[in-house]
Amino acid sequence: MSDNTKPQIKYVLFDMDGLLIDSEQVYTNVTNNILAPYGKVMTWDIKKELVCTPAYLASFY
């Protein structure tokens, strides 16, 4: 029998609002990588307009 056991996960951290880890720049970079083939860019000005906008309405932007 081989010893292929993995360490047991003891803790998981969920940071849903970005308070503990500032992931906003990562999110923006990923979004822009997805948009690049279409010649589009998600600027900070656009993001400011979309904050707290329901997804349905933001989809028209």
Buried (B, 14 or more C-beta within 10 A) or exposed (E): EEEEEEEEEEEEEEEEEEEEEEEEEEEBEEBEEEEEEEEEEBEEEEEEEBEEEEEEEEEEE
